[in-house]
Amino acid sequence: MVDRQRWLIPLTIVIVALALRLGAAYWWQERMGSAQRFAFGDSESYWVLARTIAQGQPYEYGAGMRIFRMPGYPIALAALFALAGDDPPAMWARGLGAVLGTTAVLCVMVLARQLFDRSTALVAGALAAVYPGAISMSVFILSEVLFGPVMVLQLVCWIAAGRTTSKSTQHGLACLAGFLSGCATLARPSWLLFAPFALVWLSASDRPRRRQLAVGFTALAVMMLTLAPWWIRNYRLTGHLVPTTLQVGASLYDGWNPRATGASDMDFVPAFIAEQQQCDARAQGIVHSTFEYRLDQRLRRAALTWASNHPVRVIELMGIKFWRMWSPWPNAADMQGWVFRLAVLCGYTPLAALGAWCLVRNWRRGWAYQLCLLPALYFTFLHVIFVSSIRYREPAMLPWIVLAAGSLTSGWHVVQRTVRVRDA
């Protein structure tokens, strides 16, 4: 009977999380209507690439765009095509997102139990289950829905590897953390540099460095092995090392250009394609690598040239992008209704404050607690350079919810002690 009661609350949290996500997915799909399948342009590219995988066709989007997206999320979506044929309903993908979002809730509970105690794990799970940002990212057909649970599970394995006293267990968990880091990068290419970033932070901040550094370098090595097949493929296609995709140049120019506002606006891409085609025509067939690679290099050069000539505007844009990422209300024009604004404000602001307070109180307890901060720092550094939106903070909010739960449970324990002292 005790064991049943012990599992009743976690099971209830999981059921509520799944029900909320499935309900939100249905509501969003109905809101979209039959004329529009996707709300984001990225979703269409993931859908097309998933179809190519399911049909055994070359991994290519459009004409010659063979390194356009990382393959992680399209592989997950490809299972839907294998089950339902050439054109499964978009609701199926949203249902998959609901399952993955619920898995993220479970991972948050595991991380909270690892850092604090069972009661904190239950509070963290409840917060993650109802957090509007986590629910919304489970509904949209975007790679964050796969990235979130894999990222949190990577943090769980990294912390466990650093805490165990068994060498074999430490090595196994470090390898698993590295594999998950590679899988997370295959879902979201921006995660590529997180492991080196975390290692630099660790070497500068934590006292028991030897074990943690060993775990970190093992994880980094396994991550590279996990990504090696993608790197080899890209090298064979281009003759160059392409660690993630050939959209880095476009993303960089999206953030640094004369019309940049901090939001994404890819209207410039056709003009650059035309310029590159004209340049190739003048070269009379003597060209370097693939068209996709040359276009990426052109966009990178244009972005860096503009940024070097306009340093003041770059700094201004960094402030704008920072605010866009951590804004207490939505940025998107179609989400300015009071319901959306109130949901984001009330869901995000208390968690941000509670997480910050917990981090201050537990800072000296070491690496494991600081690790919950690092995704937020890492993504902030990235997105003050590239474009920014509250969408990009949502994965980082998952470990932050763990910190927020730690504040709530510690506060409740203080209240309980105060009551006991008063009654005595």
Summary of the structure (lengths in Angstrom):
residues: 424
radius of gyration: 22.7
end to end distance: 32.8
largest distance: 91.2
contacts: 1413
relative contact order: 0.11
helix: 78%
strand: 0%
